[in-house]
Amino acid sequence: MKVKDFLHLDVDIDICDDVAEELCIAFVGPLSLTEEGKKHFATALNLNIEVANTCDRAVVSVGAGSVGAWRDKVSAAEELFNAAAGYCSEEQWNKWFKDHIDVSIRYKDIQTIEKHGWTLLSIEEQGNDVIVEIENSSPLGEDLVEDIWLEDGDSMEGAAYKWADSFDVDDHVSIWVEHRGENDVPDSIEDLVEDAKDIQRMICDLARAFGDDGDNEESNAEQPEICAMVTISTEHITKATASALHKIIHRHPAYSKEAMAWPTVYEKGEYGYFLYIPDDLYDLENAMPTDLFACCCYAAAHDCTWLVLDRDGPIMANDLPAYEW
């Protein structure tokens, strides 16, 4: 999307550029520009911008062209977002910006549009309203360029449902009936009717998707932390290591230092152990027996948080040495 479209979004996000990442100015939207502001910031407004998947920053694309060209783009974007953050005089603010109309366009709404096969073409203001122009194709190939019209206080969901309610299958078919068989228009009226119904379903599906934002009590509840673990045979450690693990678990005085240097270990019944794989595992290489360190590395390599050593666990003969005891 363009920066001019991005300014309409209800987001709180850091901004940077894709060359030097020099901007890093928090943007809190939506924001509306005066006609003079649109002229003043014209260069920045026409730059492309992409929100990161993590939704923690937006990246303005300034990399194309010569060094001088991208520096000019960086400067233009920096001036815009600095001013939007309030780093300008009151006179400049009043000249460039105006109170935004009461609309709600979330970045998640833009993601929903794209996820459901539509393409965002533009977001424009008209009076006190905002028009979101999107594009798609019907199952029979009709080019659909449609406007979602947001009046004061409208959400994308509400505006899309109004659009769906106003779509009339008969009216839509009547547009094409006289052109059957021309320029890829189907010959069959029945096909035209079915295609129009499919278009109506596409609009309804999109409207429902805007409302399916997960903002309910269940989705906002704290989620459990789920950790992966891998189970292998105790044959992959020596008898001496097994004995040391047993004594660490039972707090044998002679093994207090080992307990501090090795990963946290818990007993698994009579014939096994649970070991927590720490983030600093590779810093413990010299403090641990070679056999145990290899087993822990095996768990880490499989993105596991826990290593289970069990007498009846599988023997990974192709990956780890085995010991008889």
matplotlib code that plots the C-alpha trace (Angstrom):
import matplotlib.pyplot as plt

x = [0.0, 1.0, 1.9, -1.2, -3.3, -1.4, -2.2, -5.8, -5.1, -5.8, -2.3, 0.4, 3.7, 7.3, 8.3, 11.6, 13.0, 14.3, 17.9, 19.2, 16.3, 16.8, 13.2, 12.1, 9.4, 6.3, 3.1, -0.3, -3.1, -5.4, -4.3, -5.9, -4.1, -5.3, -5.0, -1.9, -0.5, -1.1, 0.8, 3.6, 4.1, 3.4, 6.7, 6.3, 2.6, 3.3, 6.0, 5.2, 5.0, 4.7, 3.8, 6.0, 4.4, 5.1, 3.1, 5.8, 7.0, 6.2, 8.9, 8.8, 10.3, 13.0, 15.6, 15.0, 17.1, 20.3, 21.8, 20.5, 17.0, 16.6, 18.0, 15.4, 12.7, 14.1, 14.0, 10.5, 9.2, 11.1, 9.6, 6.1, 6.3, 8.2, 5.4, 2.8, 4.4, 4.1, 7.6, 6.5, 5.2, 1.5, 1.3, 2.7, 0.4, -2.7, -1.6, -0.8, -3.2, -6.8, -8.9, -9.5, -13.1, -14.4, -13.7, -12.1, -9.7, -7.4, -4.4, -6.1, -8.9, -6.3, -4.9, -8.5, -9.0, -5.8, -6.4, -9.8, -8.4, -9.2, -6.5, -6.5, -6.3, -6.7, -8.1, -9.5, -11.5, -14.6, -16.1, -16.6, -16.4, -13.6, -13.8, -11.8, -11.4, -10.7, -10.4, -11.1, -12.4, -15.6, -15.5, -16.3, -13.7, -15.6, -13.3, -14.7, -13.6, -15.7, -15.9, -16.4, -17.9, -17.3, -19.5, -18.9, -18.4, -18.6, -16.3, -15.2, -17.5, -20.6, -19.7, -19.2, -22.5, -24.2, -22.5, -23.6, -27.2, -27.2, -26.0, -28.9, -28.4, -31.0, -29.6, -26.1, -27.2, -29.2, -25.9, -24.5, -27.5, -27.3, -23.6, -23.9, -21.2, -19.2, -15.7, -15.8, -19.3, -21.0, -23.8, -26.0, -28.2, -28.2, -24.3, -24.6, -27.1, -24.9, -21.8, -23.7, -24.8, -21.1, -20.1, -22.8, -21.4, -17.8, -19.0, -20.8, -17.8, -15.6, -18.1, -18.2, -14.4, -14.1, -16.2, -14.2, -11.4, -11.0, -11.8, -13.7, -13.1, -11.8, -9.2, -8.1, -7.6, -4.0, -2.9, -1.0, 2.7, 3.3, 6.8, 8.2, 10.2, 12.1, 12.5, 15.6, 17.1, 19.3, 21.8, 23.0, 24.6, 27.2, 26.6, 28.8, 26.7, 23.5, 24.9, 25.8, 22.3, 20.8, 23.0, 22.2, 18.5, 18.9, 21.1, 24.2, 26.8, 29.6, 27.6, 26.5, 28.8, 27.7, 24.1, 24.9, 26.7, 24.5, 20.9, 18.1, 17.2, 14.2, 13.7, 11.4, 10.2, 12.9, 14.5, 14.8, 15.3, 13.8, 16.4, 15.5, 17.4, 18.5, 19.1, 22.8, 23.3, 26.4, 28.1, 27.9, 29.9, 33.0, 31.0, 29.1, 30.1, 30.5, 27.7, 25.1, 26.0, 25.5, 22.1, 21.1, 22.4, 20.3, 17.2, 18.1, 18.6, 15.1, 13.8, 12.8, 12.7, 13.0, 15.1, 13.7, 16.1, 14.1, 15.3, 12.6, 13.2, 14.3, 17.9, 19.0, 21.9, 22.4, 22.7, 24.2, 26.7, 25.2, 26.8, 26.3, 25.8]
y = [0.0, 3.6, 5.9, 8.0, 4.8, 3.8, 7.1, 6.1, 3.0, 2.8, 1.6, 2.5, 1.4, 2.3, 3.5, 2.8, 2.8, -0.2, 1.2, 2.8, 2.3, 5.9, 6.9, 4.8, 7.3, 6.0, 6.6, 6.7, 6.8, 7.4, 10.9, 13.2, 15.8, 19.1, 19.9, 21.9, 19.0, 16.6, 18.9, 19.4, 15.7, 14.5, 12.6, 10.8, 10.0, 8.1, 5.9, 2.2, 1.0, -2.5, -3.6, -6.3, -9.7, -9.1, -5.8, -4.0, -1.8, -0.5, -0.2, 2.6, 1.6, 4.2, 1.9, 2.2, 4.6, 6.5, 7.3, 10.9, 9.7, 7.4, 10.1, 12.5, 9.9, 9.2, 13.0, 13.3, 10.3, 11.5, 15.0, 13.6, 11.1, 13.6, 16.1, 13.5, 12.7, 16.4, 17.5, 20.6, 24.0, 24.6, 26.8, 23.9, 21.4, 23.5, 24.0, 20.3, 18.3, 18.2, 16.3, 12.9, 11.8, 9.1, 5.9, 2.6, 1.0, -1.4, -3.0, -6.3, -5.1, -4.7, -8.1, -9.5, -7.9, -9.6, -12.9, -13.2, -12.6, -8.9, -6.3, -2.9, -0.2, 3.0, 4.6, 8.1, 10.7, 12.3, 14.9, 13.3, 9.8, 7.4, 5.2, 1.9, 0.8, -2.9, -5.2, -8.9, -11.2, -13.2, -17.0, -16.3, -13.7, -10.4, -7.6, -6.3, -2.9, -2.0, 0.7, 0.1, 3.3, 4.2, 7.0, 8.7, 6.1, 3.1, 0.1, -2.0, -4.8, -2.5, -0.8, -4.1, -5.5, -2.3, -3.0, -6.7, -5.6, -3.2, -5.7, -6.8, -9.9, -8.9, -5.4, -6.8, -9.4, -6.8, -4.9, -7.8, -9.4, -7.3, -8.1, -11.9, -13.6, -10.4, -9.8, -13.1, -12.4, -15.8, -16.6, -18.2, -16.0, -18.8, -18.5, -14.7, -15.2, -17.8, -15.6, -12.6, -14.8, -15.9, -12.2, -11.6, -14.5, -13.1, -9.8, -11.4, -13.6, -10.5, -8.7, -11.7, -11.9, -8.3, -9.2, -12.4, -10.5, -12.8, -9.9, -12.1, -13.2, -16.6, -15.3, -12.6, -15.0, -15.9, -18.8, -21.8, -22.2, -25.4, -26.9, -29.7, -32.6, -35.4, -38.9, -41.1, -44.1, -43.8, -45.9, -42.6, -41.7, -43.7, -45.4, -42.7, -39.9, -41.7, -42.0, -38.3, -37.4, -39.6, -38.0, -34.4, -35.2, -36.5, -33.6, -35.6, -33.2, -34.3, -33.2, -29.7, -28.1, -30.3, -29.4, -25.7, -26.2, -28.8, -28.3, -28.6, -32.3, -34.1, -37.8, -39.8, -42.7, -45.2, -45.4, -42.0, -38.3, -35.0, -32.3, -28.7, -27.4, -23.9, -21.0, -21.0, -24.7, -24.3, -22.3, -25.4, -27.7, -27.8, -28.2, -31.3, -34.9, -35.3, -37.9, -35.8, -32.7, -34.5, -35.7, -32.1, -30.8, -33.4, -32.1, -28.4, -29.3, -30.6, -27.3, -29.1, -27.5, -30.7, -33.9, -37.1, -40.0, -43.2, -46.8, -47.8, -44.8, -45.2, -45.7, -43.1, -45.2, -43.0, -39.8, -40.6, -43.1, -45.8, -47.2, -50.6, -50.6]
z = [0.0, -0.3, 2.6, 1.8, 2.4, 5.5, 7.2, 7.4, 9.5, 13.2, 14.2, 16.7, 15.2, 14.6, 11.1, 9.4, 5.8, 4.0, 3.4, 6.5, 9.0, 10.0, 10.6, 13.6, 14.6, 16.2, 14.2, 15.9, 13.4, 11.7, 10.5, 8.0, 5.8, 4.5, 0.8, 1.5, 3.6, 0.7, -1.7, 0.8, 1.6, -2.0, -2.3, 1.0, 0.4, -2.8, -1.3, -0.7, 2.8, 4.3, 7.8, 9.2, 9.9, 13.6, 13.3, 15.3, 12.6, 9.1, 6.4, 3.9, 0.6, -0.5, -1.9, -5.6, -7.7, -7.1, -3.7, -4.0, -4.9, -1.9, 0.4, -0.9, -0.2, 3.3, 4.0, 2.7, 4.8, 7.8, 7.6, 7.3, 10.2, 12.4, 11.8, 12.4, 15.7, 16.7, 15.9, 14.1, 15.0, 15.8, 12.7, 10.5, 12.2, 11.5, 7.9, 7.2, 9.3, 10.4, 12.9, 11.4, 10.8, 13.0, 11.1, 12.0, 9.6, 11.3, 9.6, 10.3, 8.0, 5.2, 5.9, 5.8, 2.3, 1.0, 2.7, 1.0, -2.5, -2.8, -3.6, -1.9, -4.6, -2.5, 0.6, -0.1, 1.8, 0.4, 2.7, 6.0, 4.6, 3.6, 0.6, 0.5, -3.1, -3.7, -6.6, -7.4, -10.1, -10.1, -10.8, -14.5, -14.8, -14.3, -13.1, -9.9, -8.7, -5.7, -3.1, 0.6, 1.7, 5.4, 6.7, 10.1, 12.8, 10.4, 10.8, 7.9, 8.9, 9.1, 5.7, 4.0, 5.2, 3.8, 0.5, 0.6, 1.4, -1.5, -4.0, -6.3, -8.4, -10.9, -11.4, -11.8, -14.4, -16.4, -17.0, -18.9, -20.6, -23.7, -24.1, -24.0, -26.1, -26.4, -25.0, -22.9, -21.5, -21.1, -23.5, -20.8, -18.7, -16.1, -15.9, -15.5, -12.6, -10.9, -11.3, -9.8, -6.8, -6.4, -6.3, -3.6, -1.6, -2.0, -0.6, 2.3, 3.1, 3.3, 5.5, 7.9, 7.9, 9.1, 12.1, 12.8, 14.6, 17.6, 20.0, 22.4, 25.9, 25.0, 22.5, 24.8, 27.7, 28.5, 26.4, 27.8, 27.1, 25.2, 25.1, 23.0, 24.4, 22.9, 24.4, 23.8, 25.5, 28.6, 26.6, 25.1, 28.5, 30.4, 33.7, 35.4, 34.0, 35.1, 38.6, 38.7, 37.6, 40.3, 42.9, 41.7, 41.9, 45.5, 46.5, 47.2, 48.8, 46.5, 43.4, 44.5, 42.0, 39.2, 40.0, 39.6, 36.2, 34.5, 33.1, 35.6, 36.0, 37.5, 38.1, 35.8, 37.9, 38.6, 35.2, 33.6, 33.8, 32.6, 31.6, 30.8, 27.8, 28.6, 26.1, 27.1, 26.6, 24.4, 27.1, 29.3, 27.1, 29.3, 32.5, 31.3, 30.4, 26.6, 26.4, 28.2, 26.3, 23.0, 24.1, 25.1, 21.8, 20.0, 21.8, 21.0, 17.4, 17.3, 18.9, 22.1, 25.5, 27.4, 27.0, 28.4, 29.0, 29.5, 29.8, 27.3, 25.0, 21.3, 20.5, 18.0, 16.6, 13.6, 15.6, 19.0, 20.5, 22.7, 25.9, 27.5, 31.3]

ax = plt.figure().add_subplot(projection="3d")
ax.plot(x, y, z, "-o")
ax.set_aspect("equal")
plt.show()
